[in-house]
Amino acid sequence: IAAFIGSFILAPSETLRIRKVAQPDYADNILDVFTKMVDEEGILSLFSAVPVFLLKEIPFNCAKFTIFDISTEQMFEAFPAAKEDLQLSLLVSLIGGTMGGVIASVVSNPADATISEMKKAKSDMGPVQAATQILDRAGVKGLFKGLTVRMFFYSLLVSLQFFVYDSVRFALGIGTDDLKLYLDVLGGVLNK
């Protein structure tokens, strides 16, 4: 749900950022980019990438959480002492987050490349046309252009997200059993 809602917030900001980077002479600053795009292309042009963002964000988040959960569970099974040691536990979070970020970047890179292609264009290019243009120009490897940078960036971002999450959880004394109990109660209330 968060990825769905977030796509409607991220799409316009990414549209403006990509236009400014791809066409530096388009406008002087991001506010001018916004004004010029809305005047020339209409307000809906800021949201034209939402479908692709959904195809990016939902698999990205599914991969991120799935890989994090599986990898941290495996690490805790292999090293049970890590559950009892705060520093080791946070290290497990960092490693799990890094792994989740790397896999999530691979899963979402084709959509990232498509979004970038759409927003670099001066025309109102749709996602299918953008993906076709990438494939015609560079083949499947074109959908993975920039993957190394994204793998680095997303692994750093995701590992820090989980590190902060677990740090706050530990600081508040909230265990995984507490979270499971909360979700069970919440699920019971929502099913009524």
C-alpha positions in Angstrom: 0.0 0.0 0.0 2.8 2.4 0.9 4.6 1.7 -2.4 1.3 2.4 -4.3 0.7 5.7 -2.5 4.4 6.6 -2.7 4.4 6.3 -6.5 2.0 9.2 -6.8 4.4 11.3 -4.7 7.6 10.0 -6.3 6.6 10.2 -9.9 6.2 14.0 -10.2 9.5 14.7 -8.3 11.4 12.1 -10.4 9.9 13.6 -13.6 11.2 17.0 -12.6 14.6 15.8 -11.5 15.2 13.7 -14.7 14.1 16.5 -17.0 16.5 18.9 -15.2 19.4 16.4 -15.4 18.7 15.2 -19.0 18.0 18.7 -20.3 20.1 21.2 -18.2 19.2 24.1 -20.4 15.4 23.4 -20.1 15.0 25.7 -17.1 17.2 27.4 -14.5 16.0 25.6 -11.4 13.5 22.8 -10.4 10.7 25.3 -9.8 11.1 26.7 -13.3 11.2 23.1 -14.7 7.9 22.5 -12.9 6.3 25.7 -14.2 7.5 25.1 -17.8 6.5 21.5 -17.9 3.0 22.3 -16.6 2.6 25.1 -19.1 3.9 23.1 -22.0 2.7 19.6 -21.3 0.0 20.0 -18.6 -0.1 18.9 -15.0 -0.9 15.3 -16.0 2.6 15.0 -17.6 4.0 14.9 -14.1 2.1 11.8 -13.4 2.5 10.0 -16.7 5.2 7.7 -15.2 3.0 6.5 -12.3 2.2 3.2 -14.0 5.9 2.5 -14.5 6.6 3.6 -10.9 4.0 1.0 -9.7 5.9 -1.6 -11.8 9.1 -0.4 -10.1 8.1 0.3 -6.5 5.9 -2.7 -5.8 8.5 -5.4 -7.0 11.3 -3.3 -5.4 9.6 -3.3 -2.0 8.6 -7.0 -2.2 12.1 -8.0 -3.1 13.6 -5.7 -0.4 11.5 -7.1 2.4 11.6 -10.7 1.2 15.3 -10.9 0.8 15.9 -9.0 4.1 13.6 -11.4 6.0 15.0 -14.5 4.5 18.7 -13.5 4.8 18.4 -12.2 8.4 16.4 -15.3 9.4 19.2 -17.5 7.9 21.9 -15.5 9.6 20.2 -15.7 13.0 19.8 -19.4 12.5 23.5 -19.8 11.6 24.6 -17.4 14.4 22.1 -17.7 17.3 24.4 -15.5 19.5 23.6 -12.6 17.2 20.0 -12.5 18.6 21.4 -11.8 22.1 24.1 -9.3 21.1 22.9 -5.8 20.1 25.9 -5.0 17.9 25.8 -8.4 16.1 22.0 -8.0 15.7 22.5 -4.6 14.1 25.2 -6.0 11.8 22.8 -8.7 10.7 20.3 -5.9 9.9 23.0 -4.1 7.8 24.0 -7.2 5.9 20.3 -8.2 5.3 19.5 -4.7 4.2 22.5 -4.6 1.8 21.4 -7.9 0.3 17.8 -6.7 0.0 18.9 -3.5 -1.6 21.1 -5.3 -4.2 18.3 -7.7 -5.3 15.7 -5.0 -5.2 17.8 -2.8 -7.5 18.1 -5.7 -10.0 14.4 -6.4 -9.9 13.4 -2.7 -10.4 16.2 -1.6 -12.8 14.2 -2.2 -16.1 11.4 0.1 -14.8 14.0 2.7 -13.6 15.6 2.7 -17.1 12.1 3.1 -18.7 11.2 6.0 -16.4 14.5 7.7 -17.2 14.0 7.2 -21.0 10.4 8.6 -20.7 11.4 11.7 -18.9 14.5 12.4 -21.0 12.3 12.7 -24.1 11.0 16.1 -25.2 7.8 14.4 -26.4 5.1 12.8 -24.4 6.5 9.3 -24.6 4.7 6.5 -22.9 6.2 3.5 -21.0 5.8 1.0 -23.8 7.3 3.3 -26.4 10.2 4.1 -24.0 10.9 0.4 -23.2 10.7 -0.4 -27.0 13.1 2.4 -27.8 15.6 1.1 -25.1 15.3 -2.5 -26.5 15.8 -1.3 -30.1 18.8 0.8 -29.2 20.6 -1.5 -26.8 18.7 -4.8 -26.4 17.9 -6.3 -23.0 21.2 -5.0 -21.5 19.8 -1.4 -22.1 17.1 -2.1 -19.4 20.0 -2.7 -17.0 22.0 0.4 -17.8 23.1 2.1 -14.6 22.6 -1.1 -12.5 25.9 -0.8 -10.8 25.2 2.6 -9.4 21.7 1.7 -8.4 23.0 -1.5 -6.7 25.4 0.6 -4.6 22.8 3.4 -3.9 19.9 1.1 -3.0 22.0 -1.3 -0.9 23.3 1.6 1.1 19.8 3.2 1.4 18.0 -0.1 2.3 20.7 -1.2 4.8 20.5 2.1 6.6 16.6 1.9 6.6 16.7 -1.5 8.3 19.6 -0.4 10.6 17.6 2.6 11.8 14.4 0.6 12.1 16.1 -2.1 14.2 18.0 0.5 16.3 14.7 2.3 17.2 13.0 -1.1 17.8 15.8 -2.2 20.2 16.0 1.2 21.9 12.2 0.9 22.7 12.6 -2.7 23.8 10.3 -4.1 21.1 11.0 -7.6 20.1 10.0 -9.5 17.0 7.5 -11.5 19.1 5.9 -8.2 20.2 5.5 -7.2 16.5 4.0 -10.6 15.6 1.5 -10.3 18.5 0.6 -6.7 17.4 0.0 -7.9 13.8 -2.1 -10.8 14.9 -4.3 -8.5 17.0 -4.5 -6.0 14.2 -5.4 -8.7 11.7 -8.1 -10.0 14.0 -9.6 -6.5 14.4 -9.6 -5.9 10.6 -11.2 -9.3 9.9 -14.2 -8.4 12.0 
